[in-house]
Amino acid sequence: MIARSPTALETIGLTLRHGRRTLLDACSLRVPRGAVCGLVGPNGAGKSLLLSAAAGLVAPQEGEVTVLGLPAGDAQVLPEVGFVDQQRSLYRRMTVAELLETGRRTNVRWQPARAQELLDLGRVPLGCGIGALSGGQRTLVAVALARAKAPKLLLLDEPLADLDPLVRRAVMGLLLTDVADEGVTVLLSTHILTDLDEVVDHLVLLDGGRVRLAGELPELLAAHRYLDRGADDARPWPGLLVEQTGAGAGSSALVRLEQSAAEAVGADARPTLEELVLSYLRSPGADRWLSPGMRPDPARGVLIP
């Protein structure tokens, strides 16, 4: 089942609550295998919870989560998933070498060279205790342990924040090599939007526990355009309005257009990834949109605009 499934992660109506507060609200999406997917959104949007649910660490109160065609947390799928949480949950009294040995003993497809490549980037000493490492070095150890188990799905919660720009690029370069050579799917949560342009091919925007935007990155950018309204132009905006600046004549807006209309406007008016995300976050009333490739299987009966 794992080998045949074209989907790395699928959620159907995933809902998680804490007391009266809803943390994930009927979250439904599909991440295809082989994608490098950026998971973005403000603090408290539900990004970490979604990753934890995919890792099988949090059970949905409503809905379901499947990974590689099987329920998240299933014994068959656990060896196929690598997860680095935001806390970098490592045994701080163990040395790096001891952690690597534990990984070797507990993972049947352990590949030590994959771990060593990452440790070399931060000059991480094998004999050093985890508690004595810098934050960036601990991050490299955590990612190294997850990568070395040769997972089919790699879940990374804010993996870039502790790393300097050069190391950040090098880490992503190694992960992209895994995607190209092994078909690994990477789902990473980050606040560093400027780094995503060069590494992700899919994007998911979470806000208030709901999916606001999801799709292949080129498709999302191609569907949006900045438009200006002339001083004597009172016509309504074409397409669907995301965000308007100013009012009436002389205003401007970011709109979502059908393909033919977007092509007529021209590519020069496209937003950047950062501009697109920020516009949706500033406009909570804008219609959400999931591209067809990231909607759950229609046979599952989930209706998404």
Number of C-alpha atoms within 10 A of each C-alpha: 10 15 8 8 14 14 21 25 25 27 24 21 20 23 22 24 14 8 7 6 9 14 20 28 20 19 23 24 27 24 29 20 19 20 23 24 25 25 26 24 25 15 12 14 19 24 28 20 19 27 23 19 22 26 27 21 12 15 18 19 12 16 16 20 27 22 28 24 18 18 17 26 20 13 11 12 22 15 18 20 24 24 23 26 21 14 11 18 11 18 13 14 12 15 19 26 15 17 20 21 13 12 19 17 10 12 14 11 14 21 17 18 12 20 21 19 17 26 23 11 15 18 12 20 15 16 11 15 17 24 15 12 17 13 15 19 21 24 28 30 27 26 26 24 29 23 27 23 23 23 24 25 30 24 26 24 23 22 23 23 16 16 17 11 12 9 17 18 16 14 21 17 13 15 22 20 13 20 19 13 9 13 16 24 27 26 25 26 25 20 16 12 16 10 16 22 14 9 15 20 17 22 27 27 25 25 22 18 24 21 22 21 22 27 24 21 18 13 14 21 18 19 20 25 24 19 17 15 17 13 10 9 12 11 10 9 16 12 16 14 18 23 22 18 11 10 10 16 14 14 15 18 19 25 21 24 18 13 12 9 14 20 13 8 14 11 15 8 14 21 19 13 18 14 14 19 20 15 18 21 19 11 13 14 11 16 14 16 18 23 15 15 14 23 23 22 15 10 6 8 9 13 9 14 9
